[in-house]
Amino acid sequence: MYHKLYLILAHHRPSQLQILINKLNDSNSIFIIHVDKGSNIADFKATISLENVHFIEERISCIWGNISIVQATLVMIEFALKLKKNGHLILLSGACMPLASNDDITKYLSDNQDVNFIDIFELENFLDLEEMKRRFLAYTIHFRPRIAVSINPVTSFKTLLFELKRVLKFIAFSLIEKRYDELNFLKEFRHSRTSFFSKNFAGSQWWALNQSTAEAMLAHTRNNPANLNQYKFTHSPDEIFFHTLLMNLPHVLKNNPIKHSITYTEWSSKNSPSPITFSRDNLPQLIQKRSENYFFARKFDIDADDFFVTELPLSTRQKKPSL
């Protein structure tokens, strides 16, 4: 039997997560949920109680842009593989919603069981030069969501002077946040960063990987801890780690073709935070993306616009309004 193993990163709004699971729940679905360690998991367990829902007990405090997101994802992958269920592992967040019916999702994925659905780009086609330097040359320490300090390697007195403002900022945050152990990382800044792989790749965080690919990626990570450690001081490694690892596993690539991610996010808006939070006004856009084989979208906020409760998933009869 083919299964859809949903790996869901959640940190708030248990009621919205319940809506997501209710929409996706069928006989082919299994849900593995990681609730951020800083959130009250009892609220989620009280709201969601189904036999095919598994809450991860080994929880991690996740910080946006931090390696903790990758670590939490790996914990869910390991749990999913122990279930010994054939199918795709589909990474979502609690802010995702389906654009298609469960039958349509199951058919598409089961018809493409050897395919990995993940956006992968060469770095220069995904990041600008300054962002590439920030991610692969600088050491980034995350203190809180949206609060991080990036310091380039300090290899001489000249570079120390150039980076002094950021070094002092790092020390100040370590003291203010009472995270004194972070000061031990000052010694890391004396070294230039090296890459585990000769070439790195990047793309959207949200993917759907088949079982054999997930097994190969988890085994490689467990057998080569330096691979994961390399991204410890990287900003947003969730957009790099899995993509680079997959592209450096030739035996996996040989037997498992890659297609674009089946989760749609919109990053192009200049007048609002990215990715945008979808509203009813975005329905024509979502209908169009569904026709392009996007089966999920992110992100939605029940407090901002609850249209998705009744208007998603999209009906196959819905058409994009003519302009």
N, C-alpha and C positions, 0 to 999 in steps of 0.2 A: 504493500500500500504506500502511495506517495503522501508525504507529510509536508506541511508548511510549519517550520519552527520559527516562530517570531521571537526575536531577541529585542526587548524593549528597555530603553534607558528612560527612567522616570525620576522626577524629583518633586513634583507638586501636582495639584489638581487630580486627586483620585477619581472624582466623578467623571472627568474627561477621559481618563484612562479606561474607565469602565465602559464608556460609550465606544471607544476604539475597539476594545476586546469584544463587546457584544456585536459589533458590526462584522468582525472578522471570524467570530467563533463558528466553527462547523466541525464535522467529524474528521477533517484532515488537518486541523489546526492544533498546535501546542504553543503555549505562551511561557517564555522564560523572562522574568522581569527583574531588573536590577533597580532597586530604589536607593537613591543617594543616601549615604550613611548619615548625612545631616538632616534627613527627613524622617518623619514618624511613620515607620512601616506599618504600624498597627492601623493607621487610618486607611491604608491601601488594602490590607487584609480584611478589614471590616466591610469595605465597599465591594471587593471582588473576591468571590469564593466559588471557584469552579474546579473540577477535578483535573482539567487540562491546563491549569494555571499554576506555575511554579515560581515562587519568590526566592531569589538568591539570598542565602543566609550570609555568605561571605561578602559583605557590602564594603564599598570603597567610597571615601569622601571625594566626590568628583568636582573638579574645578574646570570651568570653561577654558579651553585652549591648552589644557594640561595633559600629561601622559596618563593621568588617572582615568580619563575617558577610554583610552586604549586598554588599560588594565581591566576595567569593568567589562569591556566588550569581550576580552579574552576569557574572563571568568564565565560569562554566559555561553561562549562557544564551547568551553570545556564541559559545562553542565549539559548542553544540548547534545553533544556527541556521546555522552555517557548513556543517553536514552536509547541509543542504537536504532534510531528511526531514519529511514531513507527519505531524503527530500532536501529542499533548500533551507538554509539559515538566512532569515530576512531581518536585517537590522533596521529598527525603527526607533523613534522617540515617542514619548507620551503626547507630543504635539502633532503627530501624524494622523492622517485619516485615509481610508481607502477611496479610490476613484472608481473602482470596479467591483462587481459582485464577487462573492467567494468562488462561485463556479467558474467565472472567467479567470480569476487569479490562478486557481488550481489547474485549469486546462492549459493556460499559457506556460506555467512553470513546469508542469509534468510533461508537456510536449518538448520542453527544452532542458531536460534534466542534466545534460552535460555542460550547460552554459552557465557562466558566472556573469551576473549583472552588476557591473561596477564601472564607474567613469574613471578612466586612467589617462593622464596626460603627461608628457614630458614637462619637467618643472618650468622651463622657460615659456611654455604655452599655457601655464596655469598661474604662475606667480610673476610679478614684476621683479626687476633686479633688486630693489631695496628689500622687498619681502623675502626674496631668496636668501639674501645676506642675513636678514634677521633670524630666519629659521635654521640656517645651516652653518653660519659662522658664529653668531652671537649665542650666549648662554641666557636663556630666558627662565626666570624664576616667577612662578605664579603664587601670589599671596591670597587673593580672593578673586571671585569672578570679575573679569574685566580689569583687574589690577595686576599688572605684571611689570617686571623690570628686565630689560635686555641689555647685556653687557658683552661687548666684543672682547676677545682674548687679550689680556694685558701681558704683553711679552717684553716690554721695555718701559723706561721711565717716561718716554714720549707718549706711548699709548696709554700709560696710566693717567697722565695729565689730560689726555683727550677724553678718557672714559671716567674721569674722577667724579663728575656730577652724577653719573648713573651708579657708580660704586657707592657714593654717599647715600643716594636714594635707596639703594638696596639695603644698606646697613640700617637706615632709618626705619624702613618698613619692617625689617626683621625685629627691631626693638619695639616698635609700636604694636605689632601683631603678637609680640611675645613668642616669636618663633625663633628662639636663639640658636637652635640647631642649624638653621639656614646659614648662619655665619660660617659654618664649616665649608660651605660651597665656594667661599672666596678663593680657595686654593685651586678650584677648577679653572678659574679665569686665567690662570697662568699658562694654560696650554691651548694650542690651536685644536679645533675640533676635527675629528676624523670621521669618515663614513664607513659603516660596516659593508655596504655595497658600493660598487664603483659608479653606479648610476641610480638616482632616486627619481621617483614618480609621485604624482599627486592627483587628487580628484575629490569628488563629493564623499562625505563621510558615510552616506547611506548606500548599502549594497545588499545583494542577495547572492550567497555563495552556495554551491552544491556541497554535499557531505564530504566527498573525497578531497575537495580543495580545502575545506575547513580543517580536515584532519591533517593535511600536509602542512598547512600554515601553523597550526598549533604545535605540531611535532617539531617543526623547525625552530619555533620560538622557545620551546622548552629546552631543546638541545643546544641552542645558541643564545644564551641570555644576554650576551653583548649586543645582539641585534636590537633588543628592546631597550637596553640601557642607553644606547646611542641617542635615543629620542627623549631621554629624560628631561633635558633642558631645551627641547624644541617647542616652539609655539605651534599649537594646533597639529600635533602629530597624528590625530585621528584622520587628517586629510592626506597623510603621507605614508604612515607605517604599513597598513594592509596593502596599499597600492604598490609600494616598492617591493614588499615581500613577494607578492604574487608574481610580479614581473621578473623576479629573480629565482623563480622555481620553474625551470624549463620543462621538467617532466609533467608538471601540472598544465602549463600552457599548451603543450603538445596535444593533450587529450580533452581540453576544456576551453572552447572558444569564449570570447568575451563580447558581451553586448552592453549597451548603455544601461545605467542604473534605472530601476523601475520606480524610483521615488523622485518626484519633481519638487524642486525648490526654486524660488525666484529671487535672484540676487541683483537684478538690474535697476531696481528703483533707487533714485538718487535723493528722493525727498522723504524717505522713511528708513528706519533701521532695517538692515539686511540680515537674514532673508526676510522678505515681507511676511506679514501675517495676513492670510487670505480672508476675504470677506465675501459677501454675496455678490459684490461687484466683479469679483474675479471668476465667476462661474463660466463665462464664455472661454476664458483662458484655460480653466481646468478641463473643460469639455474638449478643447483642442488638444491638450496634452494627453488626455486619455486615448485619443485616436492615434497618438504616437507611441503607444505601448508604455505609458506611465500608469502604474496601477495604484500608486500611493502619492500623497503630496504632504509637504511640511512647509509652513507650520500653521496651526489653527489655535485659536484662543477662545474658549467658551465665554469668557467675560467680555470679550471685544465684539464678537459676532457669533451667535450659536446657529447660524444657518445650516452648518454641516450636520446637525443632529437629524434633520428631516430631509435634507437635499443631497446628501452623500450617503452611499456611493451613487455615482451617476447612472441613470438608466441608459440602456443601449439605444433607446429611442430619442434621447436628447441630442439635439443638433446645435452647432454653434450658430447663434443668431446672425443673420445676414446684416451687413452694415449698409 
